[in-house]
Amino acid sequence: MLLVAGCGGETKVATTTTPARTAGPSDVAECLNTVQFLVEVTGRTVTGNAPDGVAFVIRFYSSDAQAAAAAARLGARYSRAMGRTVIDYRGNPPAHPGGEPRVLIRDDFATLRHCIQPR
């Protein structure tokens, strides 16, 4: 934003920074449901499926540190902290018998980030 004073011609630049915030469970669910995710809210938890069918649970915590600690307890392979939330996608079946369990993909995480941490 550029501000210019009337007399004297002094120019001042006003800068503002907006800290990343975590949206609430209902806002996240509404956002995800509009982009082909299928989710529902129960208290401070959003449960559902990505468009490709991978199931997940988003839990909301009081701070980023609590979310990071919860994600560390779950392990990095099937969970991810995002702001004050933890996305847990453990327990999905493999795409093929004997294969690795299905996981959320990069595009899913981009959509989740968009809904969880709106700018």
Buried (B, 14 or more C-beta within 10 A) or exposed (E): EEEEEEEEEEEEEEEEEEEEEBBBBEBBBBBBBEEEBBBEBEEBBBBBBBBEEBBBBBBBBEEBEBBBEBBEEBEEEBBBBBBBBBBBBBEBEEEEEEEEBBBBEEEBBEBBBBBBBEE
